[in-house]
Amino acid sequence: MTTDKGIPIKNIYYMLTYAFQVLRQSHYSDIAAEDFQNTEDLFAAILATGLAQQVKQGLRLEYTTQHKTLTMLRGKLDVQETIKEQPRRKQTLSCRFDELSEDNLCNRILKTTASILSRTESVSPQRRAALRKVLMYLDSIAVMDPRAIPWAKLRLQRSSRTYQMLLCICQFILDSLLPTTEPGRYHMAAFSDDHMARLYERFILEYYRRHHTYLQADALQVKWALDPNADTEALRFLPMMQTDIALRCGGKTLIIDAKYYTDPMQSQHGSHTLRSGNLYQIFAYVKNMDPGRTGSVSGMLLYAKTESAISPDWDFSMSGNQISAKTLDLSTDFSEIARQLDGIAESVFGKFPCTAQ
């Protein structure tokens, strides 16, 4: 079974289909039936299929600033450039104007990623050929230096779901690139822990939203349980408490912090303990969401199973609230992963749907 970080590539694909539900559309169905040797081959298949579909539907257009020398004024006149051009060209104007174009940041990222994968030896010849075919339709779009992409300028919420998914896949890929000795070519490292952690968190949230519809599944902000006479001016100095996953039903709440580490434990002087920061964080979430100490709020640190010798599976009662540290085994068949997640919900809310609050 082909794996990345001990996780079968097929399971990574299943996790992606929960994180990005657009992958459930019919034109991606062939990908689910294929066996992939590595994550870059899987990403190449998704990108080739998604780009081909986007070309059919029409690539995203955005207004971009053009700078051209014209015989008639269009947009704003660039006086300095016009003066510079006068000795060489007569009766021309240097103009700046906005024009709808396919050559925008989003499409440049897509083309840059497809171009790199089409030359990556770890991607199968079949997938490289598919990428080269779709690249023929992106001729008007420029390629960027992958190290100079301004990811912070992307506004994914303004994009379609397909573009959001494709751009996230591109970031997964480009963040994993390592330059080779041959100019313009790259080697892909393993799927990074940071990206795997993000995927792991989003997968769990979307799994509960899809399969446990009786639950309210959200990423909630927890308010600080301050005294009534607390200084409200000082509130702005308190850090925001943002949960990964909060499941609510029948007056009960389970806060899940999804954790993906190579080693879930910390070690000091030969003894192993849970990571203190993780435990303090989930404790703060639970206690501030249940200031009356009713016991209706519980918390769970849900670690992805790794090759570590210790896999957390513990329950603690802390001042009337249950806080657990559990392990989710992503190396097994996906049906077993689903069984583990179902069991977590059932342990708190019961086997039968409760009334959502």
N, C-alpha and C positions, 0 to 999 in steps of 0.2 A: 504494500500500500504506500503510495507516494505521499510524503508529508512535508510540511514546512513548520519548523519549531515543534515537531511532534504532533501537529494537527493535520489530519488527512486533507489534501487539497479539496476534495469533494465537500468536506465540512466547511472549509473556508468559503466555498461557493454558496452553500446553503445559508451561512451566516450573512453573506452579502445580499442574498435574496430577501432576507428579513430587514436588513438595514436600508436597502434600496429596493422597494417593492416594485419599481418599474422593471426589474429583472424578471418579474413573473409574466411579462407580456409574451405573446406567442412567438415573436421573432427571436427571442432568446432561448426558446425551448430546446433547441439542439445542443446548447452548451451543457445543459444538465445531464445529458446522456454521454458526454465525452469524459475520457480519462486524461488528466493533465499531469505532466511530469514536474511542474514547478508553478509557483504563483505567477511569474511573469508570462508564462504561456496562457494561463487562465485569464489574466488581465488583457493580454493581446486579443484573445477570442472575444471578450466583452467589448473591448474598444473597437475592434473591426466591425462587429455586428451593430453596435450602437451608432458608429459613425456612418455606416452604409445606410441605416434607417434614417438618420438625420439628414443625409444628403438628399434622400428621396422626398422628405417632408420639407426641406429647405433649411439651410444653415441660418443660424442666428445673425441678424443684422443689427448693427449699432452705429450711432453717429460718431464718426471719428473726424478729427481735424486734419484737413488736407492743406498742403502748401504747394501751390502750382503757379507757374508763370503763364498768363493768359493775355489775349488781345483785348478782352473786355473785363470790366470790373465784376468780380463775384465775391460776395462776402465782404471781408475787411481788407483794406489795402495795407500791405506791409511797405511803408514808405522807404525805409532804409534799404531793404532788399531791392525794391524797384529802382532806386537811385544807383545801386551797385551794378544792376543789369543794363543800365542805359548805354554805357560805352560799347557793349557787345550786341545788344538787341534793341531795335527800334520799335517804338509803339507797343511795348509789352508792359504788363503790370504784374507785380508779385502779389498774389492774393492768398488769404487764409479763409477757409470756409468749412463748415461741417457737412458731411455727406454720409448717407447710409452705406455701410460697407460690410462685407463678410470678413475683411481683414481687421479683426478686433482681438482683444486680449483673450477672450474665451476660445475662439477658434484657433488662435495661434498656439495656445497651450495644447489643444487637441492635436493639431498637426505636428507640433514638436514631439509630443509623446509617441504618436503613431510612427513618425520618421525614425525615432530611436529604436523602437521595438522592431521595426521592419529590418533593422540591421543587427539585431541582437541574436547571437548564435544559440542561446538557450531557448529561444522561441522556435517552435516547430516550423519547418518550411511551409506547411499549409497555412499557418497563421501569418507568416511573413508575406506570403503571396497575397492573402486577403487584404492586408494592410497596404501593400503597394498598390493594389487595385483601387482602393478607396482614396488613396493619396492623389491619384490622377485628377480627382474632382476638387481638390483643394489647392489648385495651382496658383490662385490669386491671393493666397494667404501666406504670410511670412513665417519663417521658422525663428524661434527665439533661442537664446542661450538658456538652457534649463536652470542654471544657477542664478540667473538674473530675473526670474519670474516674480513679479510683485504679488504674491498670493494674498496679501492683506487688502489689495485693491479690488479683489473679486467680490461681487455682491451676489452670492449664490441664491439668495431668497428671491431675487428678481428673475432667475432662470427657470426654465421648465424642469420637471423632475428628471427628465432624461439628461439634460445638461448638468444638473447638480450631481447626478450619479457619475457621469463620464468625467467631470472635472475632479471629483474626489478620487476616482480610480487613477487619474493622471497624477495627482499629488502623491498617492501611495507609491506610484512607480518612480516618479522623478526624485522623490526624497530618498529613494533607495539606490540611486545611481552612484557608481564609483568610476572615475575616469580611467581609461586604459592608456597604454603607451602609444596607441594609434590615435592620432588627432580625430576628433569628431565621433569617436566610438566610446561606449560605456559598458561597464559590467554591472549587473544588478546584484546587490547584496540581498540577504534574506529580508522578508517582510519585517519592517522595524517593530520593536516592542511598542513604541508610541502609537503607531497606526493600528497595531493589533489590539491595543487597549481600547482605542476609540471604537473599533469595529465590535469588540466583545461587549462593550457597554451598550451600544445601540442595538445589537442583536438581541440581548436579553430583554430590553424594553419593548422592542417590536414583537418579540415572541409572545409576551404576555398580552399585548394589545390584540394580537391576532387570534390567539387560542384560548384566552381567558377573558372573554368579552364582558363577563359579569363584574370584572374588576375595573376600577379606575386606575389606569396605569399611566403615570406621568413622571417627568423630571421636575420635582417641586422645589420651590424655594422655601426654606424653613425660616420663620420669623423668630427673632430672639425673644425669649420669655422674660421680659423686663418687668420690674416692679411698677405699679401704677404711677408712682411719683418719680420715676426715673427721668433723668435729664434728656429730653428729646433732642436737644442740640447735639448731644454726643453720639447719637445714633449713626451719623454719617461716618464715624470712625470705626464702627464695627464691621468686620468682614462679612460678605454675603455667604450664606449657607445654601449651597445648591446640591440637591441630591441627584444621584445617577438615575435611580428608579424608585418610585414610591407606588406601592399597590394598596388600594383602599377598598373596603367593602364591609358592610354590616357593622360600622362603627369601629372596625379594626384597621390598623395601618401597618404595613411592613415596608421599611426603608432598606433598600439594597444598595450597597456600594460595590460595584463591579471592579475587581482588581486583577490586573494582569502583570505579573512579575516573573522573572526567571526563578526567583526564590521568594516565596511569600513570608518567610521568617527573617527575623534579625538575630544576629548572634553576637554575644559579648561574654568574654571570659568562659567560653565553652558551653554556655547555656543558650537555648533557642527560645525566643518569645515572638509573639505576634508583633508586627511593626507598630510601634507606639503611636505614630501619627495616624495610622488607619483606625486604631481603636479609639483614640481621643475624638476623632472626627465623627464616627458613627455614634459614639456616646453623646456628643453634643447635639447631633441631629435628633436623636430619640428623646432626650430629656427636654429639649426646647419645644418639641412638638407635643409633648405630654407633660405640661407644667403642673397639672393636677395629680400626677402620679397615679393615673387610673390603671396603668398596665395595658392600655389598649394599643399602644405603639411599641413595636419591636424593631430591631435592627439586625442586619446581616451583612457581614463582609463575605462576598462571594468570590473566592479566588479561582482563577483558571488553573487546572492541574498542570504541573510541570514535572520535570525529572527530579525535583527536590525530594529528599528522603522523607520529609514531613509534609503531609497533606492535611490541612486544618479540617476538623470535624467536631467542633465543640460548641456547647451551649452554656451561657452564663446568665445568671439572674442578678441584675444590678439595680438595687433600690426599687424593686417592683417591676422592672422592665426586662424582657429577655433580649439579649444580644448574642448573636451567634457568629461563628467563623466556619464557613463551609467551603467545599471544593467542588467545582464543576469540571468533570472529565471531558475535554474536547477531543480526546484521541480515540474515543469509541465510536460505534455506529451512531448515526444521527438520531435514530429512534431512541437510543439510550439517553442521549443528551436531552431529548424532549421529555423523557420519563423523569429525569432528575429535576428539570425545571417545573414540571407538573407537581412533583412531590413537594417542592418548596412551597408552592402556593397552597396545596392541600394541607400541609402541616400547620398553617396559620388560619386559613379560611374554611377548611373542611373540604370534603370531596364533592359536596353538592353546592351548586351556585347559591350564593347568599344574595340578599337584597342590597344593591348598590346604594350608597349614601350620597 
